[in-house]
C-alpha cells in the first residue's frame, strides 16, 4: 500500500493574513494532526519571517518544514537561514514554467529559466553545510499544466540533474479535468525518476477529484489547505484516503480521530466564513450541530453527544454520566463544555495510583518557569523537576518526568467556579492514550494547583484502564 504524503499549504494562502501568534498555532495544530509537510511562504521580511520559522522549529518535530524560495539568490539564503534549526528542513524552489508565467512573473526567457532552475536547485542543496543529510529540496513547477510539453520535460530534467529530491506539478489555472490531470501526472512521473507531488486549484471544485486520481496513479504527495480555493481541502482529501484508500492501495499518516476538530480550530483561526458551507468546518452539517442538551433529552441522545466529543465510555460509566447530566440539566441547558465537565467528574472514577503531595512552581517575566512536584505511589515519594514555557507547561513536564510517559494533551481549560479575590478555580485536562480520551478535573484556589490535580486525575484513569490497579 502506498503511503501518501500530505503537505499543508494553509500558511501560504494569499487571501489569508495571519498574525505571528496565529501562524504558530496553525503550525502546532498541523504537526499534531500528522501532516507530513508544513509549507511556509517565501521570506519577505528576514527579521520577522526567520524568527517565525525558528520558533516553529522549536516545537514541530514530526513534520517537514518547507520554505519557498527561487525568486532570486537571496530568497534561497533566507530560506536556509530560516530553516537552520528545523529537524526536517526543506527548501521549495517555486518557479513558473508556462510561457505567460515565465514572461510576466519571472521576466525570463525559456533558456534562461532552465539555467536558473539548475542554479537555484544546486544553491539550495548547498545552502546548509553540514546538514545535507537532513535537508531536502523540492522543485515546484507552477502552472505546469499550461506549460509546453518539451519545456516542462526539460525543466524537470534540469532540476533532477541538479539534485532535487521531489518534483511537484501544479494545475494553477484549474483548467484540467481530473482524469486528464492524472494522465498528465503519470507522464511527468515516468520521466522524472523522483517522487512526484501535485497541487490543484479548487476554483472549479474539482481539486479533490484531481488529487485523488493522481494519488491512485503515480503521485506520492498532495498539497492541501484549510479554506480558500487555492488547493485541495485537507479534510476532504484526508477523508477520501480514510474511507476509500484501502480499496485503491493508498494510506496516509493523518490522525483521523483528530481531523475534524483540528480542521475546525484552524478554520476558526483563519476566520474562514466560507468554510461553514464546506466540509472544512462542517458546522452546518446535520450531525455536527453545536451540542445543546436539556433534561428532556434521553439517554441515547446524551450518549451520541458524548461520542461526538471523542469519548468511548463503558455502559457503567455512561449510566453515571447520564444520571449526573439529568441532575445538572434540571437547572440549565448544557453545551459541550458543561457535558465535558460532567464526564470528567463522573466517568471512570478510579483508585488513585498517584497522589499529589506537594508542588513548588516559580515563574516571572525575567526567569524561566520551573516546577518541582512530589507525587506518592505505593507509599513512596516520587519527585520531578522541569523547566517549561510558563508555569503550567513546567508543571506538566515535571509530572510526565515522574510518570515516565508522555501523553498527548488534547485539551486544557481553566475557569473560575466562584467569584471574588478568593475565587475557586477549576481546571479540565484531557489526555489521549491508545486512541482514547481521558479527562481529569481539579479544583483549587490556586489555578496551578488545580491544573496539576486535573492532570494527575486523568493519568490515574489511564493507569487504571491499562493495568486494572
ChimeraX attribute file (.defattr): number of C-alpha atoms within 10 A of each C-alpha:
attribute: neighborCount
match mode: 1-to-1
recipient: residues
	/A:1	11
	/A:2	16
	/A:3	14
	/A:4	23
	/A:5	20
	/A:6	25
	/A:7	25
	/A:8	25
	/A:9	22
	/A:10	29
	/A:11	21
	/A:12	19
	/A:13	18
	/A:14	10
	/A:15	11
	/A:16	14
	/A:17	12
	/A:18	16
	/A:19	11
	/A:20	12
	/A:21	9
	/A:22	15
	/A:23	21
	/A:24	19
	/A:25	16
	/A:26	23
	/A:27	26
	/A:28	18
	/A:29	19
	/A:30	24
	/A:31	21
	/A:32	20
	/A:33	21
	/A:34	19
	/A:35	23
	/A:36	21
	/A:37	24
	/A:38	27
	/A:39	25
	/A:40	24
	/A:41	18
	/A:42	23
	/A:43	22
	/A:44	11
	/A:45	10
	/A:46	15
	/A:47	11
	/A:48	12
	/A:49	19
	/A:50	20
	/A:51	16
	/A:52	17
	/A:53	25
	/A:54	17
	/A:55	15
	/A:56	21
	/A:57	24
	/A:58	11
	/A:59	14
	/A:60	22
	/A:61	15
	/A:62	16
	/A:63	25
	/A:64	23
	/A:65	27
	/A:66	30
	/A:67	28
	/A:68	24
	/A:69	26
	/A:70	26
	/A:71	16
	/A:72	11
	/A:73	14
	/A:74	12
	/A:75	21
	/A:76	26
	/A:77	18
	/A:78	23
	/A:79	30
	/A:80	25
	/A:81	18
	/A:82	25
	/A:83	24
	/A:84	19
	/A:85	15
	/A:86	24
	/A:87	19
	/A:88	21
	/A:89	26
	/A:90	26
	/A:91	29
	/A:92	29
	/A:93	27
	/A:94	20
	/A:95	25
	/A:96	23
	/A:97	28
	/A:98	20
	/A:99	17
	/A:100	14
	/A:101	18
	/A:102	20
	/A:103	15
	/A:104	10
	/A:105	12
	/A:106	16
	/A:107	12
	/A:108	16
	/A:109	11
	/A:110	17
	/A:111	11
	/A:112	11
	/A:113	20
	/A:114	21
	/A:115	13
	/A:116	21
	/A:117	23
	/A:118	20
	/A:119	17
	/A:120	25
	/A:121	28
	/A:122	17
	/A:123	16
	/A:124	28
	/A:125	24
	/A:126	14
	/A:127	20
	/A:128	19
	/A:129	10
	/A:130	9
	/A:131	15
	/A:132	12
	/A:133	9
	/A:134	13
	/A:135	25
	/A:136	21
	/A:137	22
	/A:138	27
	/A:139	28
	/A:140	26
	/A:141	25
	/A:142	23
	/A:143	23
	/A:144	25
	/A:145	23
	/A:146	21
	/A:147	19
	/A:148	13
	/A:149	13
	/A:150	8
	/A:151	18
	/A:152	20
	/A:153	15
	/A:154	15
	/A:155	24
	/A:156	28
	/A:157	19
	/A:158	20
	/A:159	28
	/A:160	21
	/A:161	13
	/A:162	18
	/A:163	18
	/A:164	25
	/A:165	19
	/A:166	21
	/A:167	26
	/A:168	27
	/A:169	26
	/A:170	24
	/A:171	24
	/A:172	21
	/A:173	17
	/A:174	23
	/A:175	15
	/A:176	20
	/A:177	14
	/A:178	20
	/A:179	15
	/A:180	14
	/A:181	25
	/A:182	24
	/A:183	15
	/A:184	17
	/A:185	26
	/A:186	18
	/A:187	13
	/A:188	22
	/A:189	22
	/A:190	11
	/A:191	11
	/A:192	19
	/A:193	14
	/A:194	18
	/A:195	16
	/A:196	26
	/A:197	28
	/A:198	27
	/A:199	27
	/A:200	30
	/A:201	26
	/A:202	21
	/A:203	16
	/A:204	12
	/A:205	12
	/A:206	17
	/A:207	27
	/A:208	23
	/A:209	21
	/A:210	26
	/A:211	29
	/A:212	24
	/A:213	19
	/A:214	26
	/A:215	29
	/A:216	18
	/A:217	17
	/A:218	21
	/A:219	26
	/A:220	22
	/A:221	25
	/A:222	26
	/A:223	27
	/A:224	30
	/A:225	26
	/A:226	27
	/A:227	29
	/A:228	21
	/A:229	17
	/A:230	26
	/A:231	29
	/A:232	32
	/A:233	28
	/A:234	25
	/A:235	23
	/A:236	19
	/A:237	21
	/A:238	25
	/A:239	17
	/A:240	15
	/A:241	21
	/A:242	16
	/A:243	11
	/A:244	14
	/A:245	21
	/A:246	12
	/A:247	9
	/A:248	15
	/A:249	15
	/A:250	20
	/A:251	20
	/A:252	20
	/A:253	14
	/A:254	22
	/A:255	15
	/A:256	16
	/A:257	12
	/A:258	16
	/A:259	19
	/A:260	16
	/A:261	16
	/A:262	20
	/A:263	26
	/A:264	21
	/A:265	15
	/A:266	24
	/A:267	21
	/A:268	14
	/A:269	15
	/A:270	23
	/A:271	13
	/A:272	18
	/A:273	13
	/A:274	12
	/A:275	22
	/A:276	17
	/A:277	13
	/A:278	16
	/A:279	20
	/A:280	24
	/A:281	26
	/A:282	18
	/A:283	16
	/A:284	14
	/A:285	13
	/A:286	8
	/A:287	12
	/A:288	12
	/A:289	10
	/A:290	13
	/A:291	17
	/A:292	14
	/A:293	21
	/A:294	17
	/A:295	15
	/A:296	10
	/A:297	14
	/A:298	12
	/A:299	16
	/A:300	11
	/A:301	12
	/A:302	21
	/A:303	19
	/A:304	12
	/A:305	22
	/A:306	20
	/A:307	12
	/A:308	14
	/A:309	16
	/A:310	16
	/A:311	18
	/A:312	16
	/A:313	19
	/A:314	11
	/A:315	10
	/A:316	10
	/A:317	16
	/A:318	21
	/A:319	16
	/A:320	18
	/A:321	26
	/A:322	22
	/A:323	15
	/A:324	17
	/A:325	24
	/A:326	18
	/A:327	12
	/A:328	17
	/A:329	18
	/A:330	12
	/A:331	10
	/A:332	12
	/A:333	12
	/A:334	19
	/A:335	14
	/A:336	16
	/A:337	13
	/A:338	18
	/A:339	24
	/A:340	22
	/A:341	18
	/A:342	20
	/A:343	25
	/A:344	23
	/A:345	19
	/A:346	20
	/A:347	22
	/A:348	24
	/A:349	16
	/A:350	16
	/A:351	14
	/A:352	17
	/A:353	18
	/A:354	21
	/A:355	18
	/A:356	18
	/A:357	12
	/A:358	12
	/A:359	18
	/A:360	14
	/A:361	19
	/A:362	15
	/A:363	17
	/A:364	10
	/A:365	7
	/A:366	6
	/A:367	9
	/A:368	14
	/A:369	20
	/A:370	23
	/A:371	24
	/A:372	19
	/A:373	23
	/A:374	21
	/A:375	21
	/A:376	16
	/A:377	13
	/A:378	8
	/A:379	9
	/A:380	10
	/A:381	14
	/A:382	17
	/A:383	18
	/A:384	18
	/A:385	19
	/A:386	19
	/A:387	20
	/A:388	17
	/A:389	13
	/A:390	18
	/A:391	20
	/A:392	20
	/A:393	16
	/A:394	23
	/A:395	31
	/A:396	23
	/A:397	22
	/A:398	25
	/A:399	27
	/A:400	18
	/A:401	17
	/A:402	16
	/A:403	16
	/A:404	9
	/A:405	10
	/A:406	14
	/A:407	15
	/A:408	12
	/A:409	15
	/A:410	15
	/A:411	12
	/A:412	15
	/A:413	12
	/A:414	17
	/A:415	13
	/A:416	15
	/A:417	13
	/A:418	12
	/A:419	9
	/A:420	7
	/A:421	7
	/A:422	9
	/A:423	15
	/A:424	17
	/A:425	21
	/A:426	25
	/A:427	25
	/A:428	27
	/A:429	27
	/A:430	25
	/A:431	22
	/A:432	19
	/A:433	16
	/A:434	8
	/A:435	13
	/A:436	14
	/A:437	21
	/A:438	27
	/A:439	29
	/A:440	30
	/A:441	27
	/A:442	24
	/A:443	22
	/A:444	18
	/A:445	16
	/A:446	13
	/A:447	20
	/A:448	22
	/A:449	23
	/A:450	22
	/A:451	27
	/A:452	26
	/A:453	23
	/A:454	24
	/A:455	27
	/A:456	27
	/A:457	29
	/A:458	25
	/A:459	27
	/A:460	24
	/A:461	24
	/A:462	24
	/A:463	16
	/A:464	16
	/A:465	11
	/A:466	11
	/A:467	7
	/A:468	10
	/A:469	12
